[in-house]
Amino acid sequence: MHRMSVAEYHRAGETGVLTDDVELLRGIVVTKMAKSPLHEFIILKLIKWLLSQVPEGFEVRRESPLTLRDSEPEPDISIVRGKPEDWLASHPSTAHLVIEVSVTSAAMDEGKAEIYAEAGIPEYWLVRAEERVVDVYREPTREGYRSKVTLSVRDTLRSSAIESIVFSVAEIFPANH
């Protein structure tokens, strides 16, 4: 294993050296976790909600790269200001909101909080599927997020980055899981 810059990562991808199941985190190519049915269920529920609540001028992206300083994560969902034409030459370098759904990848997804904060992403949600909770990270600094709250199925999630996004946490989880 050796460190790789974002530019080297792009070249490796263009030449077919890399597979589609990897992302660059802190200069290291990491294999993404397999997606369980529960993971996909929650992603689909979230996308449905977000598409109905995200205002004009934003795009809801699924597993699409964000090009950051030393990383190119592919969050489960990112909400980015702009339109698809804006990213013809390069991936977005920030987002207003990033969401990761964790079934078996909690440690890796918790580690991404530092990467997203360093990039100045105002809000990061880590959906911990098995626990039926959402960790909401806010107030990014170069050292990480200053604020982290955990919301349960009894709570309402209100985005501070995109104020039109409001929903009950219970609505994203299966009713009898």
Secondary structure, DSSP 4 states (H G I P E B T S, - for coil): -----HHHHHHHHHTT-S-TTEEEETTEEEEPPPPPHHHHHHHHHHHHHHHHHSPTTEEEEES-----SS-B---SEEEEES-GGGGSSS--S--SEEEEEESS-HHHHHHHHHHHHHTT-SEEEEEETTTTEEEEEEEEETTEEEEEEEE-TTSEEE-SSSTT-EEEGGGGS-TT-
